[in-house]
Amino acid sequence: MELEPPFRKIIHVDMDAFYASVEQLDNPELRGKAVAVGGSEVRGVVSAASYEARKFGVRSAMSGVLAKKKCPHLIFVKPRYERYKEISAKIRQIFYEYTDLVEPLSLDEAYLDVTENKKGNPSASLVAKEIRNRIWEELALRASAGISINKFIAKVASDINKPNGQKTINPEDVIPFLEELPVGKFYGVGKVTAAKMHNNGIFKGIDLKQKTLEELTKLFGKSGVHYYHIVRGIHNSAVKPNRIRKSIAAERTFNENLSSEIFMLEKLEHIAEELERRMYKSDTKGKTITLKIKYSDFTQQTRSKTISYFIHKKKEFFPIVKDLLLQEELKNSVRLLGISFSNLNTEKKEPVWVQLQFEF
């Protein structure tokens, strides 16, 4: 199966260590130092880490205690989400000078369809470079970008030359690129799925491509259909300027099953902090809070509560989560806990989906 034109020109722009970079921008004393936004060396989780901290293995969603062990000279900074939103709005204004087809994924990343752009520039690679240069010149922040024929490949490509770089996967290079790509680098394939693929002899895209649709569906359910198409470069999702999220969640699977509600509450504290970070990052609030419980026998239970107003702060929703956990006796020991928000403030927006196709 060969890809056929017309091809879209999609850019995925991803800010480099956005939260930490903003903190270093506003506080010169932090520049060049290992910085973690959020958490602390006593409790909490890391929301973002500077590249100086990442060299020591510090990552987002890591506990502050572990982060400090990995990087003893780590500096913890309290998040300033309003400031991040302010900078994000300025970045998006730059995007809109090039195209109206902008799909923000969060405060620090977005897809742009520049197939037909306001600058009349036929080169998506040059448009991406110009956008990155403008972000640096106007805001003193670095961004990376991936450029290709669809959102999936552009997203994968934006990670290749991070930080402060970009990667273009041209139409004729898409299939060879995907065939050599390790499955763990496929966007959306997490550690558990990658391990399952490895156990079935799937290590690179070429291995994935050799599996039939039936085999992949049997192994991965509906996701198997997705994997069958993306490894062939087929991903027809358009850039959606008014992308609507139905829910936002965070969950954790534990190495050892939990039987004590005290330990569960401790784990839920960390999950709640991660969820709060995601709510802020996507500039979203919700009314319905759901607790997800997966037991050691793999049965699953959800408990929900809907309130009359929108919330997004941990201090507002964690008491509800605690009540949901304690409202009835647990059936068994627990292997996974998750918290999600639905009934979001974004659902009132009317979606406008526009798809344009021209020669690449």
Beta strands, then each sheet from edge to edge (+ up, - down):
strand 1: 10-15
strand 2: 35-37
strand 3: 48-49
strand 4: 75-77
strand 5: 102-106
strand 6: 109-113
strand 7: 143-148
strand 8: 166-168
strand 9: 247-258
strand 10: 286-295
strand 11: 300-311
strand 12: 334-344
sheet 1: 5+ 6- 1+ 7- 8-
sheet 2: 3+ 2- 4-
sheet 3: 9+ 12- 10+ 11-
end
